[in-house]
Amino acid sequence: MTRRWIQAFKFSRNLLTPVWDFWGAPFLIPIWVPQISNESPGPSPPKREERLPSDQNRNVNHSGIMRPDDANIAGNVHGGTILKMIEEAGAIISTRHCNSQKGETCVAALARVERTDFLSPMCIGEVAHVSAEITYTSKHSVEVQVTVMSENILTGARRVTNKAALWYVPLSLKNVDKVLEVPPLSYTRKEQEEEGRKRYEAQKLERMETKWKNGDVMQPSINPDRQTKEPYTVSYSQSTLIHLVGPSDCTLHGFVHGGVTMKLMDEVAGIVAARHCKTNIVTASVDAINFHDKIRKGCVITISGRMTFTSNKSMEIEVLVDADPVALHSQGRYRAASAFVTYVSLSKEGKTLPVPQLLVETEEEKKRFEEGKGRYLQMKAKRQAQIDATPQQQ
């Protein structure tokens, strides 16, 4: 069979005239015309799945222009918007890699996001360039390193805004509770595999340490009377968002995208920070986000945020995500994700402002404050060590 385009005509009295469409222009109708051949038709070739070579599975790049609905009232792009773009790139590249060899088809699910620093704010009108690369694979997980650059399309100037590391696990499409094996990755240097294994063991240990804390409960703060609460206290700024998971939040298989969850977490943390400072605030960093369990379509998720620690120019907010599968009576409410998000306060000129100090009232709040202070000092020492290790230019 060969496909040919012919013009359609209709018969009007004694002549043929073209068919005209609604706008008054002739249109073409595609029809299939059989081609006569004396040769007997041979068997049709079997369908063959085309897969990308393994070296092409290791990199993904995509771009997007930042629009007003991606940013806050000051024009700074939400950290959650960038996190969602990062996760989309990671999901594409890891799913592609996990299906690069013959076997049971699967989808890569986000299990963990390592600490992500927001190095520079991104603004409305700039183009975000996201590049992702697979850097390590274990038997059941994939590590993806992602870099985000912003571009001013008027001047062509570019700058790095984010760097992140994400961990994915391949879940079978036939049984989403079944974790499949990951195709091995080829390394150019032996040191790359050793370094990746160290990162894998470190994040595995941190995930185990986080699991035992999942019993911590944050009571939802629904329409609190803030006039009766003292400013700069935990209870004054604590905030809660309740969201019904719909089809637009999910993959084709009915589970919430990790990027959607991270965006909601960042929104709640931003509300807490704004209530505490009453200024323009931006995401400075996101500590490791652990995804403890999948969230199904139809669940009601409660995202709660509370202030845990403040330094002179930054504030740490703890965010917990609890899922309630209202349609499944066999399963109760469970902890789906948790993270710590750090924000800074900015002036109208974009300069950092001092942060009002958090007033702790209970023993539990004092404990969380000291734990947050420990994380702050540890990260501060780590950054200083990196600066000291960098060779100074003469």
Protein Blocks (a to p, Z undefined) as FASTA:
>chain_A
ZZddddddddehjaccddddfkopacddddddddddfbdcddddddddddddfklmmpcc
ddddddfklpcfkopacfklmmmmmmmmmmmmmmmmmmmpgcdddddddfbdcddddfba
cdehiacddddddfbdcfkbccdddddddddfknopacdfbdcddddddddfklmkbccd
ddddddfbfklmmmmmmmmmmmmmmmmmmmmmmmpccdddehiafklpcehiaklmgccd
dddddfklpcfkopacfklmmmmmmmmmmmmmmmmnopacddfbdcddddfbdcdehiac
ddddddfbdcfkbccdddddddddfklmkbccddfbdcddddddddfkopacdddddddf
bfklmmmmmmmmmmmmmmmmmmmmmmmmpccdZZ
